[in-house]
């Protein structure tokens, strides 16, 4: 399992970074990105603290741990500047909280996140064909999510991505230990979207490429 979207108690998760990573190790994870919810108010506080522990946790637990950020509810016009600042502060993986049907996001969040070059657009909801095509052209991965509150549109996202040729990743959006999954559960999730084993393998390959591209 490779998971580019998880949370700790630095936002609304319930685990410390160290506990999250160890529990991921026990679940058989190959790699994990810690992407707490951030906006202009806290990214300068959270990112350096997550970054501080990632190398040591990678060494001690034998899984790749990378610092990231989930840009959340930022006004669409400001997303690009917040992503730029997060990268400067050391976030290697940038996720933007997409327009999930479970919440009311500022209209245009999906579009501006893709234009800004986020790595992953999380739970993008009923994303338009035009934005899926833009994601393909920009090299932005669309997320299939294991999180129940956001997963109702997984099939829609998968169908348009396959139709247009945009890339997908599978993430858990974990907030607690019960949210972590193994490869068997991952396959069940993608199968429910109408996808196949080879699609899951491609998703994990996409996640590996993002990690390798972003690690200095």
C-alpha positions in Angstrom: 0.0 0.0 0.0 1.2 3.5 -0.9 -0.9 6.3 0.7 -0.3 10.0 -0.2 -3.1 11.4 2.0 -3.1 10.9 5.8 -3.6 13.1 8.8 -2.2 13.4 12.3 -3.1 15.4 15.4 -1.5 18.4 13.8 -4.9 18.8 12.1 -7.9 16.6 12.6 -6.3 13.2 12.9 -5.9 11.5 16.3 -2.4 10.0 16.0 1.1 11.5 16.3 3.2 11.2 13.2 5.3 8.4 14.9 2.2 6.3 15.8 0.6 6.8 12.4 3.8 5.6 10.6 4.2 2.6 12.9 0.6 1.5 12.4 1.1 1.9 8.7 4.2 -0.3 8.9 2.1 -3.0 10.7 -0.5 -2.7 7.9 2.2 -3.5 5.3 2.6 0.0 3.9 5.5 0.7 1.4 5.2 4.4 1.7 3.1 7.1 3.4 2.7 10.9 3.0 1.6 12.9 6.0 -0.7 15.6 4.6 -2.4 17.6 7.4 -5.0 20.2 6.6 -3.4 23.5 6.0 -4.2 27.1 4.9 -2.3 30.4 5.2 -2.7 30.4 8.9 -0.8 27.2 9.9 1.4 25.9 7.1 4.5 27.6 8.5 3.9 25.8 11.8 2.9 22.3 10.7 5.1 21.5 7.7 8.5 22.0 9.5 7.3 19.8 12.4 6.2 17.0 10.1 9.4 17.3 8.1 11.5 17.0 11.2 10.5 13.4 11.9 10.1 11.9 8.4 13.7 10.9 7.8 14.2 9.3 11.2 10.9 7.4 10.9 11.9 6.2 7.4 15.1 4.9 8.8 13.7 3.3 11.9 10.6 1.7 10.5 11.7 0.8 7.0 8.9 2.5 5.0 9.2 5.7 3.1 7.7 8.7 5.0 7.3 12.0 3.2 6.1 15.4 4.5 3.1 16.8 2.7 0.2 19.2 2.9 -3.5 19.1 2.2 -4.5 22.6 1.1 -8.0 22.9 2.5 -10.7 25.5 1.9 -8.3 28.1 0.6 -10.0 30.6 -1.7 -9.5 29.3 -5.2 -7.6 32.5 -6.4 -5.0 31.9 -3.6 -4.4 28.2 -4.0 -1.4 28.6 -6.3 0.4 30.9 -3.9 -0.3 28.6 -0.9 1.0 25.6 -2.8 4.2 27.5 -3.7 4.7 28.5 0.0 4.1 24.9 1.2 6.7 23.5 -1.2 9.2 26.1 0.0 8.6 25.1 3.6 9.4 21.4 2.7 6.1 19.7 1.7 7.1 17.1 -0.9 3.6 16.0 -1.7 0.8 18.6 -2.2 -2.8 17.4 -2.0 -5.7 19.9 -2.5 -9.0 19.2 -0.8 -11.3 18.8 -3.8 -15.0 19.5 -4.3 -16.4 16.4 -2.5 -20.2 16.1 -2.4 -19.8 15.6 1.4 -19.0 19.3 2.0 -19.5 22.7 0.4 -16.2 23.8 -1.1 -15.6 27.2 -2.7 -16.7 26.8 -6.4 -13.7 26.5 -8.7 -11.5 24.7 -6.2 -11.0 21.7 -8.4 -10.1 23.9 -11.4 -7.7 26.2 -9.7 -6.0 23.3 -7.9 -5.3 21.6 -11.2 -4.1 24.9 -12.8 -1.8 25.4 -9.8 -0.1 22.0 -10.3 -1.1 20.2 -7.2 0.3 16.6 -7.1 -3.1 15.1 -6.1 -6.6 16.4 -6.3 -8.3 14.7 -3.3 -11.9 13.4 -3.5 -12.8 15.6 -6.5 -16.5 14.8 -6.4 -18.5 15.3 -9.6 -15.5 16.7 -11.4 -16.2 17.9 -15.0 -14.8 16.3 -18.1 -13.0 19.6 -18.8 -11.2 19.5 -15.5 -10.3 15.9 -15.9 -8.8 16.7 -19.3 -6.9 19.6 -17.7 -5.6 17.3 -15.0 -4.3 15.0 -17.7 -2.5 17.8 -19.4 -1.0 19.1 -16.2 0.1 15.8 -14.8 -2.2 16.0 -11.8 -3.4 12.8 -10.3 -7.1 12.4 -9.3 -7.8 10.6 -6.1 -9.9 7.5 -5.6 -10.6 7.6 -1.8 -11.2 4.9 0.8 -12.9 7.4 3.1 -16.6 6.7 3.3 -17.8 10.3 3.6 -16.1 11.2 0.3 -16.2 7.9 -1.7 -19.7 8.2 -3.2 -18.3 9.7 -6.4 -15.3 7.3 -6.8 -17.0 5.6 -9.8 -17.6 8.9 -11.5 -14.0 9.9 -11.1 -12.7 6.5 -12.2 -15.0 6.5 -15.3 -13.9 9.9 -16.5 -10.3 9.3 -15.8 -10.3 6.1 -17.9 -12.3 7.8 -20.7 -9.9 10.8 -20.9 -6.7 9.1 -19.9 -6.0 11.1 -16.6 -4.0 9.4 -13.9 -5.4 8.1 -10.6 -4.0 7.4 -7.2 -5.7 5.5 -4.3 -5.5 7.1 -0.9 -7.2 6.6 2.5 -7.5 10.1 3.9 -6.8 8.4 7.2 -7.7 10.3 10.4 -7.3 7.3 12.8 -5.9 3.8 12.9 -9.1 2.3 11.7 -8.8 4.1 8.4 -5.5 2.4 7.3 -6.0 -0.4 4.8 -4.0 -3.2 3.2 -3.6 -4.2 -0.4 -6.6 -6.6 -0.3 -8.9 -3.8 0.9 -7.4 -1.5 -1.7 -8.4 -3.9 -4.5 -11.9 -4.1 -3.1 -12.2 -0.3 -3.3 -11.0 0.0 -6.9 -13.1 -3.0 -8.0 -16.2 -1.2 -6.7 -15.3 1.6 -9.0 -15.3 -0.7 -12.0 -11.5 -0.9 -12.1 -9.2 -3.9 -12.3 -6.1 -5.2 -10.6 -3.9 -3.6 -13.2 -5.5 -0.2 -12.6 -4.6 -0.5 -8.9 -1.0 -1.4 -9.8 -0.9 1.7 -12.0 -2.2 3.8 -9.2 0.6 2.6 -6.9 3.0 3.3 -9.7 1.7 6.8 -10.0 2.2 7.4 -6.3 5.8 6.0 -6.4 6.5 8.4 -9.3 5.2 11.4 -7.3 7.3 10.5 -4.3 10.4 10.0 -6.4 9.8 13.2 -8.3 9.3 15.3 -5.2 12.0 14.0 -2.9 15.0 16.2 -3.2 
